[in-house]
């Protein structure tokens, strides 16, 4: 059997989601007439504790628009070294916003208020860029799916606020954090000036994300959505998938987390693989091997897909299209490959 653990973006719409897509009521979302898009935006705004939200094609566009909203050319953005805008957005912050990145070396993808304070530029130093924005990624991707503790997020927000910086939350896997921690999405996201939620990761939708913030901020985000080519017209057909995902695929993320722990514990018992299984909190499992390229190739030859995550590191991500039998199959194949 094929087992695709490359990413939780690999899911395909379920039959129920396809029916919701097919029956969605639609209109021109650019004129704010699409009732399904409007319903999704209102729901996400409430879910994240903000005044308004904007439906966008991707989480990357959410990040790019947020950075553009909060900065001016020449400003500096403080974020973890391996966070998405640095490693996976094709230099977008420089191209779209003309900003510099100030990478921090986080622990499991997470940094502290003290780290932010140490990174701040002197606002009176005209030789330096201005520190303008702090971004956090919930959960951490490269860091292994860790959940930022709420108090640590609030500490970071406090340092930013004291020094006149905005804060932004990359919520690609925010609902994984909610299910794993029991902390509400609003508690995690409402203290940030902007935050977004992705529907295409563990929530199983084929397209889309929602950026949330103050009403005035989201009004300006509409302009950048137009500028960056995010106009979607009769977008209710994809927004319906987001609504279905929120209705049906949030609580079941606990199953993905359980499968990830089983996978990690199994990997820990295989000679040639190195992992601290106790560190797996959500649906991302990262382990080390000696010959990453060969291992990934041989896994794929046997129908098991995983992905590289830096030198010598392999990532496996559990999701709704991989059940316990798939996890057992992946472990059996990995055991053979490493033998």
N, C-alpha and C positions, 0 to 999 in steps of 0.2 A: 504493500500500500504506500502511496505517496504521503509524506508528512512535511508540510510547509511551515517551518518555524523561522523563516527568514525575517518576518516582521508581522505585527498585528495589522498592518495595512493590507495583508494578503487575503483578507476575508472577502467572501462573495455574498451579495444580498440573499437573505433567506427568502423562502416563499412568501411568508407573511409580509416582509419588507417590500418584495416585488409587487404584491397586491396593493400595498399602501402607495407605492410609486405610481402604479397604473391608474389608480382611482383618485389621485390628488387633484384638488381644485386649483387652477392656475390662472394667472393674469400677468401683466407687465410689472415685474418687481422694481424696475427702474422708476416707474411712476408710483411705486409703493402700493400697488393694487393687488399684488398676489397674496391671497388670504393665507395660504399655507406658509409662505415665507414670513409674513407678518406674525403669524402665530408662533413660529419657531423663534423668531427674534425676541418676542415678548417673553417667551418661556425661558430662554437662556439668560436674558437680562435679570429676571427674577431669581433664577437658579444661582447666578453668580453674585447677586446682591448689588446690581448696578441699575442705572436708570434706563439704559437703552442698549441694544445690540444690533449688529450688522452681519448678515449672512454673507460669507465669502467662499470662493472656490476651494481654498486650502488654508491650512495653518501657517504655511510659509507667508502667504499674503497677509494674514493677521499680524504676524511679527513685523513684516516690512511696513505695513501701514502704521502700526503702533510706534515703531521707531521714528517714522517720518512725522507723526503727530507730536511727539514729545521732544524733538531735537531740532537744531539748526545745523547747517553745514559747518564742519569744524569742531562740533561737540564730541564728547566721548561717552561711550556706553560701557557700563561696568557689568560684567557677566562671567559665568564660569567658562573656563578655557575650552571645554568640549561641548558647550551648549549649541543648540541647533543653528542660530544665526551665524555662528563662526564656522561650523564644520559642514553645513548642509544647505546653505542658501545662496551659493554661487557668488559670494561677495556682494549680495544685495544691499546690505546697510551702506556700503561705500557708494554703490551705483545709484541707489534711490534717494539716500539721505545725506551723503557726503560726510558720514561720521566715522570716527575712529573707534576701535574696540579696545577695551582695557580688560584683558582676560585675567581671571583669578583662578588659582589652583585650589579647587574645592575638595572636600572630603566626600567621596561618593557623589560628586557633582553638586555639592552644597557648600556654600560659604557662610560666613557669619557677619553680624553687624560690625565687628571689629575689623574684619577683612575689608569691608566697604569703606570704613573710616580711614584705613591705611591707604586705600587707593584714591581717595579724593584729591583733586587738584586744588591748589590755592586759587580761589576765584579772582584774586587781585594780581595774579601773575599773568601778564599778557603774552608770555612766551609759551604758555601751556594751553592745551585744549580745555574747554570747560567741561567739568563733570556734569552730566545732564540727566542720565537715566540709568536705573538699575533693573536688570532683568533676572528673573528666577524661572527655572524650568521644573514643573511639577507634573509627573514624577521625573526624576533624572533619567536620561536615556543612556548616554555613555557611562554614567556613573552606576548603572545597574538597576534602574527602577526603584531607587530609594524615594521615600516619601519625606519631603521637607516637613519637619515638625512645625506646627502652627506658631509656637513661641519664637522659633528661629526666623520664620518669615516676618513676624511682627517686629522683631529686633532689627532686621534689615530695613524694613519699611520705616522704622523710627529714625534710624541714622540718615536715611535718604531724605525724609521729611525735614529733619533738623537742618539739613544743608541745602534745601531747595531743589532736590532732585525728584523726578517722577519715578514711579515703579511700574513695572509691567510683568505680568505672569504669562508665560508660555504654558498653556494648560492642555498640551497635546494628550496627556494621559491623566488629566485632573480627576476624572471619575474613578480611575484605579486608586488614586490616593484617598478619595472619599471612602470607597468601599474597604480599603485596607485599614484605615485609621479610625473610621467612624466620625470624623470631622466633616462638617457640611461643606459643600462647594462654596457657599457664600462666605463662610468663615475664612476659607483659604484665599478667596479671590477678591472680596469686597474692599479690603484695605489697599489694594493696588489701584493705581490710576486707570489701568486697563488690564484686561484679562481675556483669554479666549478658551474655547472648548472645541475639541476636534471630534467629529463623528466617524472618521474613517479608521481610527485605531481600534481599540477593543470594543467600541460600540457597533462596529460592523457595517457602517454605511459606506457606499461607494464613493461619495463626493462630499466635501463641505466642512466648514468650521464657522464659528460665530465669535466675533470680537465684541466685547462689552466694555462700557465705560459710562461716563457722564453724558447726558443728552447732547450737550454742546460739542463734546469731543466726537461722538458718533456722527453728528451732522457733518463735521469736517472730514471724518473717515469716508463718508459717501463720495466726496470729491476725489480722494485718493483711490477709491475703488474704481471710479470711472477712469482716472488717469492711468492706472496700472492694468486696465483691461479686465476688470472683474465683473463687468456687467453681465447678467445672466438671463435677462428677460423672463420667460415663463419658468421660473426656477422652482416652482412648487413641486415639480416632479422629483427633484433631489432634496428639497427641504423636507418633503414627506418622509424620506428615509431617516433624516435626523430626528424627527418627531417619533417615528417608530422606534428608533434606537434608544431614545430616552425613556420610552414607555416599557420596552421589553428587554433591553440589553445591559442595564446598569447593575442590578443586583447579581446577575449571573457572572460578573467579573470575578466574584469570589471563587468561582470554579477555575478560572484561568490562574488565579493566584495559587490555588491548591495544586493544580497541575504543574506549575512552575516549581513549587517546593519539592514535589515528587521527582521532577526531572533533575533538579539540582542535587538532591540526595542520592539519586542514582548515579549521576556523573561523578560525585565525590568518591564513589566506590570503584570507579574504573581506573586501572593503572594507566598512566600517561595523560590523564586529565587532572587539572588542579582547580579547585573551587572551594570557597568557604560557603557551604550551603546555608548556614545560619544567616547570611547577609541578604538572602533573597526575600524581598518584602512584597513584591507585586508580580508582574508577569514577564519580567526580563531576567534572563539567566545568562551570565557571562562567565566563561571559564577559559583557562589557558591550556595550550598544547604546544608541543615543540615544533611541529611542522604544520602551521596553519593552512597553507595553500593545499598541501596534500590531503589533509583531513577534510577540508571543505569539498574538494574535488571528489574524494572517495565517498563521502556522505551523499553528495548529489547523484553519483553514479548508482547508488542504492536507493534513491528516491527520498532522501531526507535533506531538506534545505535548511541551512543556517547561514549566518552572514559574518564577515570579518568585522572586528571592532577594535582596530588598532593592532600593532604588531603582536603576534602570538596569541591574540584574544579572539574568541568565537562567541557570537551572541545567538541565543535562541529565545524567541518570544512566543509565549502561549496566547491563544485566542480562541474564539468561539468555533472555528472550523477544525480544531484539533482536540479530540477527546482523550480520555485516559488510555484507550487502546493505541492511539497515535503516539502518546508519550512513551508507552512501553516499547513500541516499535522503534522509535528514535533511539532509545537507550540500547536496545539490542544491536542496532546497526552501528552505533558509535562504539560499542564494546568490540565489535568485530573489526572495525576500521582501526582502532587504536591497538588492537592485538597484533 
